[in-house]
Amino acid sequence: MSDPATDNGAATTGGDQPLTTSRPSSPNSSQETLTLRALVGTKEAGIIIGKAGKNVADLREQTGVKAGVSKVVTGVHERVLSVSGSVQGVAKAYTNILQQLVTSSPTSPTAPSTPSNHTIIRLLISHNLMGTIIGRNGLKIKNIQDASGARMVAQKDMLPQSTERIVEVQGSPEAIGKAIAEIGKCLLEDWERGLGTQLRTQSISIPSDMVGCIIGRAGAKITEIRRLSGSKISIAKGPHDETGERMFTIVGTPESNEKALYLLYNQLESEKERRVGRELAQSSDAVA
């Protein structure tokens, strides 16, 4: 039986984009869609989903968001929580989720100095959007912390085989919700820049064994593709279904996305040809 909470979750395409994104079709930012993803443990995922998917269904009804958790991957102890909706809807959903997790967790006797409702959420943010949240000289992230009362820690390194970084947000569920609302506003404002250019979002699946050749050593290849195309390209942390393929999400103008797709497919074909050539050479050596 499939997980009842994965219908609209992080492992899907369509309404739930695997990237923090907005759709700039409306001048009213409150109507635009923000997708914010986070890493959660398997136990936390079970609490978020609830028995027969009840908790996540209630969350969708109470906040008006689309929410879900990625499917279980053997050997992986974390899952991806994905929430899509208006900025305020997403912030409220995360607040409700964290309140539920705090209520379900026993108070730790080893940390008496920590408030009982203190918790942490690990947001997944595309590397090329981190500057939008941190700001010049860290001013933006400081303002978010001051306004919300939450503490934020941005990891310097990208996750393995991914273009995402973790931003830890620490505090009470209410403080974290306020911080998420501010983060969402920053991300939407970033997308709305560009002189009103209409941005498009496209997603393609890439076999896991080909992801490395597209990213390149120290991210050199994917950085070059972004630079040449002008599109923002995000790579999902893990496979999105049982095929093991990874989702690449491309955001930009129709022209820049078309160029990005051309460059990505060209890189794939070059790698396939290289592998075929290597196999033929090995076969020839074996015959000789």
Salt bridges, closest charged atoms under 4 A:
ASP3 OD2 - ARG79 NH2 2.66
ASP58 OD2 - LYS54 NZ 2.71
GLU78 OE2 - ARG122 NH1 2.60
ASP146 OD2 - LYS142 NZ 3.01
GLU164 OE2 - ARG37 NH1 2.46
GLU182 OE2 - LYS185 NZ 3.59
ASP190 OD1 - ARG193 NH1 3.30
ASP190 OD2 - LYS232 NZ 3.72
ASP209 OD2 - ARG275 NH1 3.27
ASP241 OD2 - HIS240 ND1 3.43
GLU242 OE1 - LYS71 NZ 3.95
GLU269 OE2 - LYS272 NZ 3.76
GLU271 OE2 - ARG274 NH2 2.81
GLU271 OE2 - ARG275 NE 2.76
